[in-house]
Amino acid sequence: MDERLKFVARLLDGERMSVLCREFNISRKTGYKLLRRYRDSGLHGLSDRSRRPYRQANQLPVQIETLIVRLKREWPGWGAPKIRERLRRLYPDLQCPAISTVHAVLDRHGLVTHRRRRRNKATGTPLSHTGEPNNLWCADYKGEFMLADRRYCYPLTITDYASRYLIACEALHTTQEAYAFTVFERTFKEFGLPTAIRTDNGVPFASPNGLFNLSRLSVWWLRLGIAIERIKPGNPQQNGRHERMHLTLKLETTKPAGSNFLEQQGRFDDFIDIYNTERPHQALEMRCPAERYEASPRPYAGLPDVDYPFHDKAVTVTTCGRICYKRRKINLSQVFAGQTVGIKQTDDQIWLVSFMDYDLGYFDDETCRLEPLPNPFGPKVLPMSGVGPCGRTVALE
């Protein structure tokens, strides 16, 4: 406002409009408008004005909004779909608003009870026991510890369940999944792919807000044909072999800790060599893990193509975790961003969403909201059966 006042004051003192407009870097049209506003309203005319439009092109008429509120007060137990249908029956010639618009009107008038969002609670999956190498790997982060340079180290460890072979121990400065991707990809290139990987329910192996508690990392494993096993929260003994290795790792490599990440990684590399090739293991009849382990026959060759020949269409999930299908937007999960899912119509206005061989859930044309199916990512076993896929024995817990 100060600049406008200076402009008008100098203009009233007799200075030329074109010269002032050039100096203040405005058009002459704007200059004349400021002068007119000052003559009409004085100093108040030079203040900022609202840029809100005089009318909203798609604004709901007040009469219809009043009807919606009245119907809700008359039937307090009804939601937006029922109120919209009631409105359509009472006034058939009226162009009824969308269900989302009715809900917005009710919410604006404080007639919607917001329920507290329930977070997905991790429960774990059935666990398998196997005696063959590479049927099951175990992965976890050993508890963080501080290096001598005052930085925290988060060791990511991977072992083979059957042979106790320590496949990887990487000193990382964070548990972010981008760094875990790098470690696992390098490990897969060197040792091949396992049949399944067992982890806890923490980041980055799982996501508390993802569909079925999946994370981007676990979705990547599924794309590679690796099954997922998760222990129950608060039950580290279900991954006891791996936790026991962590105790030995802690005693022999972190007491005291290295001066920096490079020195600490050197200690981990020496420990891996001794642990696998020199240290006898009582559970292996005093044999070394390297005597029992051999690389996986399944080589890593990147992500295979995904095809859905029995679905109506294959759709790529957007970066925000949505499925865009026939001008509809269905929220799936950001952990599937960039992945291809299959869409198949199973009934009138009912659609099934699948990822690889797993059915995720259904959505309908009206709500466009995914209703998840029971968690499909556990081992498939028959009742009273102890044999899982690939000949692995499943613990029925």
N, C-alpha and C positions, 0 to 999 in steps of 0.2 A: 504493500500500500504506500510505503514511503516513496518509492520510485514514481508511482502514479501521481502522488501529490506534487512532487517536484516537477514532473512533466507539465501538469495543469498550471502550476504556479508560474512557471517560466512562460507558458503559452499566454497566460493572462497579462504578463508583463510586456507582451508585444512581440516576442520572438516568433519567427516563422514556423509554421507547422511542418513543412518538409525538412527543414534543418533539424528541428527537434526530433522528428521521427527517425531520421538517419542516425542521430547521436544515440538515441535510446534503442536502436535496432528493432523498431516496430514499423508496421505498415501505416500509411496515412489513414487507411480505413479504421484501424485500431485507435489511432490518435483522435480522430473525430468522434469515435464511440466513447472514449474516455471523457472528452470535453462535454458531450451531450449528457452523459450520466452525471457529471458534476453539476451541470446547470439544472438538471431535473431533481436530483436528490441531495446535492451538497456533498459533504465529505463522506457520508454513508454510501453514496453511489460509487465510490472508489474502492470499497472493500470487496473481498472475494465473494462471489455468488455461487450458489449450489449448481452443480452440473447435472443434477438429477432430472431425468426427462419428465415432462408434464404428465404423460400418461404411459402406462406399460401396455405394449401391444398384445401380450398374451396374459394379462392379468385377469384373474377370475373375477367375474362380476360380484359385487357386494351381496346381491340378492341370493345368488347360489351359495356363497359362503355362509350366509345366515341360515339357509336351509340345512346345510351340512351340520352346522353347530346345533341347530334345534333338534335334528334327528338323533344326534349323539346324546344330547341331554335326555331325550325321550327313551332311548335305548342305550344306556351306558355300557352294557356288556358287548355291544357290537363293535367290530373293527371297521377299517376303511373299506374292505371289499363288500361287506354286507350293507353298509350305509350307501355306497355307490349304487348297489343293485336296488335298494329301496328307493333311492332318488330316481332311478331310471323307470321304475314301475309307476311311481306317483306322477311323474311328469315325462311321459313318453316322447313328447315333442322337444324336450330339452336336450341339448348336446351335453352329455354327462362328462365331467372331468375324469382324468385318469385316477387309478387307485392311489398312485403316489401323490397326486395333487390333493386328494381327499385327506390322506394321512398328514400331509404338510399343513393343511388347514387345521386339523384337529390338534396337531402338535403346537401350532402357533397360538391356539387358544388354551393351552394347558390341559387338554383332554386326553393326552396319551400318557400311559404309565410306562416309564422306561425301566426295563428289567436290567438287572446287573448282568453284564456279559460273563458267561462262564468260560473259563479257560480250559483248553484241552488238558486232561490229566493223564500223564504217562502211566501206563500199567505194565509195560514190558511185553515181550512175546514169548511163545514157547521156545525153549532152548534145546539144542541138539548136542549129542556127544558122539564123537567120531574118533577112529583110530588111524585114519589115513591123512597124510599131509595134504594141505591146501583145501581140504573140505571145509575147514573153518579157520579163519584168522580172528585174532582179538586185537582191538585197538583202544587206546586211551591216552589221556594226558597225565603224566606223573605230576603230582602236586608242584606248583611253582615254587621256586627258591631264588634268592638274590645272589647275583654274582658279585665279585669283588669290586666291579665298577659301578655298583649300585643299580644295575638293571636286572629286571626279573627274567628268568628263563622258564619256558614252558615246554618240557620235553614231550614230543609226540612219539609214542612207541607202538610197534606192530609186532605181534608174535604169531607163530603157527600153533594152533591148539593141540594137535596130536603130538608133535615132535618137540614142543617148547622152543623151537628155533626163534631167536630174536632177529626179525627181518629188518627192522629199522628203528633207529632212535635218533630223532632229529631235534636239535636245540633251537627252539623258536622263541620269538619275543612276544608272541600273542597267540590266542586261540582262534583268530579269525579264519574263516573257511578258505579264503584265497590261498593262504600258505599251506593249509592241509591238502588242498587240491594238488599243489606242486609235489608234496612229499608222496602222496599216494600214486600219482601218475608216474613218478620216477621209480617207485617200488614195483608197480605193475609192469613197467617195461623190463625191469631186471628179473623179477621172479614169476611173472605171469599173473593170472587172475585166480582168486579163490572161488569156491562155491558160495560161501557166505562169510559175512563179517559180523562179529559180535562187539557191541559197544554199550556204553551207558546212555542215558537220555539227555546228556548235556550238549551244548554247542561245541563244535559245528556238526556233530553226528546226528543231532535231532534239533527240532525247532519247536518251542512251546506253543507258537501261534500258527504253525504250518498245518496244512491238512494232514491228518493222521500223524501229526508230530514229525513230518518229514522235513528235511533240510535240503538245500541244493546239493550238498555232498552226497546224501543218501539217495537222492533222485538220480544222480550221476552213476552211483553204484548199480542201481536198478537198470539203467540203460545199458550197462556193461554186462548184465546178466548175473549180478551178484545179489544173493538174498540178504535180507537184513534181520539180524537178531539183536534184541535189546534186553538188558537185564531189568529187573524191577527196581524202581527208585528206592534208594536206601538199602540195597542188598548187594554190596560190592563182592560178597563171597560167591555170587553167581559168575563172576569173572575172576575166581580165586587164583587160577594159575598165572594170570597176567599180573594181578596185584602182588603175588609173591615175588615175581621177577622185579617189580618196582622196588621192593624192599632191598633186594640185593643191589640193584642199580643205585639206589640212594646211598647205601653204606659204602660202596666202592668208588663212586664218582663225584659225590657232592660233599664229602667231609674231608677237607674243606672244599668249597666251590671254586671253580676256575676264575681267573682274573677277568676274562671276557668271553664272548660267545665262541670265538675261534678256539681258544684253549679248552673250553668246556666240550665243544664238539669233538676235539681230539681225544678227550677222555672217554666220551661215549663210543667213538670208533674203536678204541683199544678194548673197551669193555665188551663190545659186540664180538670181536674176534676171540677173546678169551672165553666168553660165555658160551659161544657156539662150538668151539673146536677144542678147548682144553679143560673146561670145568665139567667134571662128571655130575650127572643128575640122578638123584636117588630114584625118582619116579620112572626113569628110563633104564633101571637096573645098572646104574653107574656108567651108562654110556653118555656120550656127548650129543647134544641136539643135532649137530651137523651129520652124525652117523645115521640119523633117522629121517632127516629132511631131504627132499629133492624138489627142484623147481616145478611149478605147475605146468601141465601139458596144455593149458589154455593160454596162448600168447595174447598180449595186449596189442590191439590194432586200431585203437580209437573207437569212437562211438559207431555202432552199426546203424543202418537206416531202419526207421520204424515204418511199418506198413499196416494198414487196417483194411484188408480186403472184404471183411464182413460188416463193415460200418458204412453208413451213408456218406460220410465225409471225414477227411482228416483236417484238423484245424491246429494252427500254431498258437500257443498261448502267448499273449502280449507281455511286455516287460512289467506291466502292473498286475499281472496274474489273472487276466480276464480271457474268456473265450468269446470271440465275436462271431456270431453265427446267425445268419438271416436277419441282420439289423438288430440283433439282441446282444446284450452284454451280460455275461454270466461270470460272477466272481468265483474263481477256482482257488488259486494260491500262488503267491509270487515264487515259491520254490519250483514251480513248473514253468517259469518264464523261459521262453525260447524252445520249449519241448512241444512235440506234436502229439495231440490226443485224438481219439476217434469219437465221433458223434453218431449215434444210431437211434432211430425212432422205434420205441418199443410198444407204444400205445398212442391213442389219440391225444396229441399235444404233450406227450411225455417222451423225454429224450434221455438216453444213457450216455454217460461220459466214461471213456476207458483210456487207460494209459498202459501201453504194451498189452500184457495179458491180464491186467488188473482192472476191474470195474470200480470206478471211484464213487459214482453216485448218479442221481437223476435230477433233472430240472424240467419245469413245465413252461408252456408259453405265457402263462398269466403272470407268475411271480418272477420267472427267470432267476431263481435262487437254487443253488445246488444243495440237494439233500444227500449228505454222504452215506454210503453204505458202511457196514461194519468193516473194521480195519482189515484190508486184504493182504497185508504185507507180512503176515506170519507164516511159518511153515504149514502146508496143508497136510493134515493127518486125519485118518479115520478114527472114530471112537474106539477106545481100548487098543489102539495100535501104537506100537513103539517105533515104527519105521517111517522115516520121513523121506523127502526127495533125495535123489542121488545116493540112496542107501545109507543115509545118516540116521542114527538112532535119536529119537526125539524124547526129551524128558517131559512127561505129562505133568505139569505143575499147576 
